Amino acid sequence: MSGSSAPITQAVILAGGQATRLRPYTDTRPKAMVEVADRPIIDHQLEWLGRHGVEHVVVSCGYKAEVLREHLGGRTEGPEVTLLVEDEPLGRGGALRFAASGLRDADRPYFALNGDVLTWFPLDEFTARHRAKGGLVTLALAQYRTTWGIVDVTDDGLIEGFTQSPLLPFWINAGVYVFEAEATPLLPEKGDHESSTFPRLAEEGRLFGYRIDGFWRGIDTVKDVKEAGEQVAALLGDARVS
């Protein structure tokens, strides 16, 4: 499938976690329904996917699934959405495999997103990089931004200044993927793909990375909600999203 030039038109979103670090926001809703810049995270994600030609999205959920069901059932624009509810927590890898079971074209590649990330970058370039490498899975990578301030100090101890929350020369898993259909059966039925499937594919030379050149933000804490809201509002106001 990696030699194809057809766009990827299907995706899965993992929206099943309880997100205890986001309370009180998540006392009444799943993480994907937490509002950033006055819109639920999942609405931002669906709009982004739709702009890049995605027509069908499977959303895997568990905690407070009824809130997602009611919200998504009222949508009239964007990709068609299928909701799958986990009977028990499956872990991220298990949830990915479960979500992929709801795709209509089981033999075609698909995007996968964690339900707590906000990002805008060109998915056509992401797809092209994936196909050029010929692997089974490609991870989007975000440059790591530390939450700590950095002290600029010379070898003899003179402090020259401070840098707040700089980007560091390291890359982290951004929670956005391209999967070939052949990779789905390699996911665990229960558990985490990052400690099982991905290390195996890396050893076999079938796992690749794509460095994001654009906005990315993980929403893990109450502080993230406020800061991401300010960032997203500024980006949307400047119309610089892809």
VOPAGU-2260 file (C-alpha; in pm, 1 decimal, decimal comma):
REM VOPAGU-2260
SITE   aa  ch    i         X         Y         Z
SITE  MET   A    0       0,0       0,0       0,0
SITE  SER   A    1     293,7     235,5      59,5
SITE  GLY   A    2     346,1     276,0    -313,7
SITE  SER   A    3      -0,7     421,3    -366,5
SITE  SER   A    4     -57,0     788,4    -441,4
SITE  ALA   A    5    -419,5     793,4    -322,6
SITE  PRO   A    6    -493,5    1016,5     -23,8
SITE  ILE   A    7    -568,6     859,4     312,3
SITE  THR   A    8    -938,4     908,7     379,8
SITE  GLN   A    9    -991,4     734,4     714,3
SITE  ALA   A   10    -870,5     784,2    1069,0
SITE  VAL   A   11    -914,6     671,7    1427,1
SITE  ILE   A   12    -913,4     886,0    1741,3
SITE  LEU   A   13    -846,3     742,4    2088,0
SITE  ALA   A   14   -1075,2     913,8    2335,8
SITE  GLY   A   15   -1110,8     659,0    2614,8
SITE  GLY   A   16    -892,6     779,2    2902,0
SITE  GLN   A   17   -1022,6     919,5    3232,0
SITE  ALA   A   18    -762,2    1199,5    3240,9
SITE  THR   A   19    -746,3    1244,1    3618,2
SITE  ARG   A   20    -485,2    1520,1    3583,7
SITE  LEU   A   21    -740,0    1731,0    3397,0
SITE  ARG   A   22    -995,5    1740,3    3675,5
SITE  PRO   A   23   -1225,7    1919,8    3732,0
SITE  TYR   A   24   -1267,0    1951,6    3352,7
SITE  THR   A   25   -1298,5    1575,1    3316,1
SITE  ASP   A   26   -1535,8    1518,6    3608,6
SITE  THR   A   27   -1825,2    1546,0    3363,8
SITE  ARG   A   28   -1668,5    1470,0    3024,5
SITE  PRO   A   29   -1391,1    1269,2    2858,3
SITE  LYS   A   30   -1065,1    1441,0    2777,6
SITE  ALA   A   31   -1150,4    1477,1    2408,7
SITE  MET   A   32   -1449,0    1692,2    2506,4
SITE  VAL   A   33   -1244,7    1941,3    2711,5
SITE  GLU   A   34   -1276,7    2282,6    2547,8
SITE  VAL   A   35    -971,3    2464,7    2416,1
SITE  ALA   A   36   -1036,8    2807,6    2266,2
SITE  ASP   A   37   -1410,5    2749,5    2321,3
SITE  ARG   A   38   -1426,6    2423,2    2125,9
SITE  PRO   A   39   -1383,9    2059,7    2232,1
SITE  ILE   A   40   -1047,2    1910,3    2141,2
SITE  ILE   A   41   -1218,0    1652,6    1920,4
SITE  ASP   A   42   -1387,3    1924,3    1713,1
SITE  HIS   A   43   -1049,2    2079,0    1635,8
SITE  GLN   A   44    -920,3    1734,2    1537,3
SITE  LEU   A   45   -1215,7    1644,0    1315,1
SITE  GLU   A   46   -1201,0    1979,1    1137,1
SITE  TRP   A   47    -827,3    1935,4    1071,4
SITE  LEU   A   48    -873,5    1581,8     940,1
SITE  GLY   A   49   -1164,0    1690,9     721,5
SITE  ARG   A   50    -961,8    1970,8     563,9
SITE  HIS   A   51    -710,4    1708,8     453,6
SITE  GLY   A   52    -960,2    1477,2     284,9
SITE  VAL   A   53   -1048,5    1237,9     567,1
SITE  GLU   A   54   -1405,5    1117,2     515,7
SITE  HIS   A   55   -1458,9     863,1     795,5
SITE  VAL   A   56   -1331,7     868,2    1153,9
SITE  VAL   A   57   -1370,3     597,4    1417,6
SITE  VAL   A   58   -1366,7     730,9    1772,7
SITE  SER   A   59   -1280,7     478,2    2043,5
SITE  CYS   A   60   -1408,2     579,7    2386,0
SITE  GLY   A   61   -1500,7     446,6    2727,7
SITE  TYR   A   62   -1513,5     697,2    3013,6
SITE  LYS   A   63   -1818,6     926,3    2983,3
SITE  ALA   A   64   -1890,8     782,9    2637,7
SITE  GLU   A   65   -2246,2     918,0    2646,9
SITE  VAL   A   66   -2113,1    1275,6    2639,7
SITE  LEU   A   67   -1920,4    1204,8    2319,4
SITE  ARG   A   68   -2216,9    1019,6    2170,1
SITE  GLU   A   69   -2451,0    1311,8    2225,0
SITE  HIS   A   70   -2201,9    1567,8    2095,6
SITE  LEU   A   71   -2092,7    1376,8    1785,3
SITE  GLY   A   72   -2448,2    1277,8    1702,3
SITE  GLY   A   73   -2536,6    1642,1    1656,5
SITE  ARG   A   74   -2265,6    1716,3    1400,8
SITE  THR   A   75   -2371,0    1813,6    1049,5
SITE  GLU   A   76   -2033,5    1891,3     889,4
SITE  GLY   A   77   -1697,2    1724,9     842,5
SITE  PRO   A   78   -1606,7    1356,5     833,5
SITE  GLU   A   79   -1861,1    1088,6     916,0
SITE  VAL   A   80   -1797,2     953,8    1265,9
SITE  THR   A   81   -1843,1     603,2    1404,7
SITE  LEU   A   82   -1830,5     567,5    1783,7
SITE  LEU   A   83   -1698,2     246,4    1940,0
SITE  VAL   A   84   -1725,0     202,3    2317,1
SITE  GLU   A   85   -1470,3      -8,2    2505,6
SITE  ASP   A   86   -1630,5    -253,3    2750,2
SITE  GLU   A   87   -1315,1    -233,0    2961,8
SITE  PRO   A   88    -998,1     -23,5    2947,3
SITE  LEU   A   89    -779,6    -169,0    2672,0
SITE  GLY   A   90    -471,2      49,2    2697,9
SITE  ARG   A   91    -363,4     270,7    2411,1
SITE  GLY   A   92    -242,4     -13,8    2191,6
SITE  GLY   A   93    -553,4    -218,7    2252,8
SITE  ALA   A   94    -770,4      86,0    2189,3
SITE  LEU   A   95    -595,4     147,1    1856,4
SITE  ARG   A   96    -658,3    -210,8    1747,9
SITE  PHE   A   97   -1019,8    -189,8    1866,7
SITE  ALA   A   98   -1077,2     138,5    1683,1
SITE  ALA   A   99    -924,9       4,7    1361,2
SITE  SER   A  100   -1182,9    -274,5    1365,1
SITE  GLY   A  101   -1445,1     -10,3    1287,7
SITE  LEU   A  102   -1279,0     115,3     969,6
SITE  ARG   A  103   -1471,5      40,4     653,0
SITE  ASP   A  104   -1161,9     -16,4     439,4
SITE  ALA   A  105    -971,8    -258,8     658,5
SITE  ASP   A  106    -704,0    -311,7     392,7
SITE  ARG   A  107    -625,1      58,6     349,6
SITE  PRO   A  108    -390,9     283,9     553,1
SITE  TYR   A  109    -527,5     520,5     814,5
SITE  PHE   A  110    -431,4     807,3    1040,8
SITE  ALA   A  111    -444,8     759,4    1417,6
SITE  LEU   A  112    -461,7    1034,8    1678,8
SITE  ASN   A  113    -453,3    1043,9    2055,1
SITE  GLY   A  114    -759,5    1227,0    2180,5
SITE  ASP   A  115    -556,5    1478,8    2380,8
SITE  VAL   A  116    -340,2    1641,5    2114,7
SITE  LEU   A  117    -392,9    1958,8    1916,0
SITE  THR   A  118    -184,0    2005,9    1606,6
SITE  TRP   A  119    -190,7    2147,7    1258,1
SITE  PHE   A  120      50,1    2029,9     992,8
SITE  PRO   A  121       6,3    1914,1     628,9
SITE  LEU   A  122    -115,7    1555,0     632,9
SITE  ASP   A  123     -37,3    1515,8     263,4
SITE  GLU   A  124     332,6    1572,5     340,0
SITE  PHE   A  125     305,4    1333,4     633,7
SITE  THR   A  126     157,3    1069,4     403,9
SITE  ALA   A  127     418,9    1128,9     135,0
SITE  ARG   A  128     702,4    1087,1     387,1
SITE  HIS   A  129     544,8     766,3     514,9
SITE  ARG   A  130     515,9     620,2     165,1
SITE  ALA   A  131     863,3     728,4      60,7
SITE  LYS   A  132    1012,7     535,0     352,8
SITE  GLY   A  133     801,4     225,7     293,7
SITE  GLY   A  134     751,2     139,3     659,9
SITE  LEU   A  135     445,9       2,4     835,7
SITE  VAL   A  136     399,3     295,0    1075,4
SITE  THR   A  137     518,8     655,9    1074,8
SITE  LEU   A  138     507,7     866,6    1391,0
SITE  ALA   A  139     467,0    1241,5    1390,2
SITE  LEU   A  140     736,4    1386,8    1616,2
SITE  ALA   A  141     714,8    1710,3    1812,7
SITE  GLN   A  142    1017,2    1896,9    1940,8
SITE  TYR   A  143    1033,1    1872,0    2318,5
SITE  ARG   A  144     960,7    2190,3    2511,3
SITE  THR   A  145    1062,2    2174,9    2875,4
SITE  THR   A  146     830,5    2319,0    3138,3
SITE  TRP   A  147    1133,5    2436,8    3334,4
SITE  GLY   A  148    1322,4    2758,9    3284,1
SITE  ILE   A  149    1683,0    2726,5    3167,2
SITE  VAL   A  150    1966,0    2921,4    3330,5
SITE  ASP   A  151    2227,0    3048,5    3084,8
SITE  VAL   A  152    2552,3    3015,2    3283,3
SITE  THR   A  153    2916,6    3030,8    3178,9
SITE  ASP   A  154    3181,4    2776,5    3281,5
SITE  ASP   A  155    3304,8    3006,3    3557,2
SITE  GLY   A  156    2957,1    3048,3    3705,0
SITE  LEU   A  157    2848,3    3384,7    3562,9
SITE  ILE   A  158    2472,6    3383,6    3499,2
SITE  GLU   A  159    2402,5    3564,2    3174,3
SITE  GLY   A  160    2026,0    3524,7    3165,6
SITE  PHE   A  161    1724,2    3297,1    3171,8
SITE  THR   A  162    1516,6    3123,2    2903,4
SITE  GLN   A  163    1163,3    3022,4    2994,1
SITE  SER   A  164    1037,2    2684,0    2864,7
SITE  PRO   A  165    1271,4    2653,7    2564,1
SITE  LEU   A  166    1253,4    2393,1    2289,6
SITE  LEU   A  167    1522,5    2132,2    2343,6
SITE  PRO   A  168    1708,0    1930,2    2074,4
SITE  PHE   A  169    1495,9    1620,5    2138,2
SITE  TRP   A  170    1187,6    1478,6    1968,1
SITE  ILE   A  171     887,5    1313,7    2132,3
SITE  ASN   A  172     601,2    1099,7    2006,5
SITE  ALA   A  173     333,6    1352,8    1908,8
SITE  GLY   A  174      46,1    1103,7    1924,0
SITE  VAL   A  175     -33,2    1122,9    1551,4
SITE  TYR   A  176      43,7     828,4    1321,6
SITE  VAL   A  177       5,9     678,1     978,3
SITE  PHE   A  178     -66,6     306,2     995,3
SITE  GLU   A  179     -56,7      57,2     714,5
SITE  ALA   A  180    -331,7    -201,8     748,7
SITE  GLU   A  181     -66,4    -472,0     792,4
SITE  ALA   A  182      40,2    -309,6    1120,3
SITE  THR   A  183    -298,9    -342,4    1289,6
SITE  PRO   A  184    -268,7    -713,9    1376,9
SITE  LEU   A  185      68,0    -636,7    1538,0
SITE  LEU   A  186     -99,8    -415,3    1799,0
SITE  PRO   A  187    -173,0    -573,3    2137,2
SITE  GLU   A  188    -531,8    -669,2    2215,1
SITE  LYS   A  189    -473,0    -506,8    2552,2
SITE  GLY   A  190    -182,6    -290,2    2659,4
SITE  ASP   A  191      47,4     -20,0    2526,7
SITE  HIS   A  192     183,1     -24,5    2171,9
SITE  GLU   A  193     477,7     196,9    2271,1
SITE  SER   A  194     625,7     -81,1    2483,6
SITE  SER   A  195     543,6    -368,0    2247,4
SITE  THR   A  196     456,8    -302,5    1882,8
SITE  PHE   A  197     670,7       5,4    1823,7
SITE  PRO   A  198     997,8    -135,1    1966,1
SITE  ARG   A  199     946,0    -447,8    1754,2
SITE  LEU   A  200     888,7    -245,8    1436,9
SITE  ALA   A  201    1190,0     -26,7    1517,1
SITE  GLU   A  202    1411,9    -334,4    1548,0
SITE  GLU   A  203    1283,8    -455,2    1210,6
SITE  GLY   A  204    1344,5    -118,0    1041,3
SITE  ARG   A  205     976,4     -64,0     967,0
SITE  LEU   A  206     908,4     235,7    1193,5
SITE  PHE   A  207     980,9     592,6    1081,6
SITE  GLY   A  208     937,9     946,7    1208,6
SITE  TYR   A  209     813,4    1273,2    1061,9
SITE  ARG   A  210     920,5    1593,4    1237,3
SITE  ILE   A  211     630,7    1835,3    1268,1
SITE  ASP   A  212     697,4    2184,1    1139,9
SITE  GLY   A  213     394,1    2354,5    1284,7
SITE  PHE   A  214     180,7    2385,6    1595,3
SITE  TRP   A  215     156,6    2093,1    1838,3
SITE  ARG   A  216      35,7    2078,5    2195,5
SITE  GLY   A  217     -52,1    1790,4    2424,8
SITE  ILE   A  218    -336,6    1858,9    2669,3
SITE  ASP   A  219    -249,2    1675,5    2990,7
SITE  THR   A  220    -308,6    1919,9    3275,3
SITE  VAL   A  221    -532,8    2210,0    3373,1
SITE  LYS   A  222    -242,7    2444,0    3296,8
SITE  ASP   A  223    -221,7    2302,1    2944,2
SITE  VAL   A  224    -588,0    2387,4    2879,6
SITE  LYS   A  225    -535,7    2755,2    2957,5
SITE  GLU   A  226    -204,2    2788,5    2774,4
SITE  ALA   A  227    -323,0    2593,3    2470,7
SITE  GLY   A  228    -638,4    2802,9    2455,1
SITE  GLU   A  229    -431,3    3120,2    2429,9
SITE  GLN   A  230    -201,9    2966,5    2166,5
SITE  VAL   A  231    -486,0    2828,9    1954,5
SITE  ALA   A  232    -683,3    3153,8    1971,5
SITE  ALA   A  233    -375,4    3343,7    1848,3
SITE  LEU   A  234    -312,9    3094,3    1568,2
SITE  LEU   A  235    -672,1    3094,8    1451,1
SITE  GLY   A  236    -678,0    3471,4    1464,6
SITE  ASP   A  237    -371,1    3485,3    1242,0
SITE  ALA   A  238    -505,9    3206,5    1016,7
SITE  ARG   A  239    -172,5    3024,1    1022,0
SITE  VAL   A  240    -302,6    2668,6    1067,3
SITE  SER   A  241    -277,9    2397,4     801,1
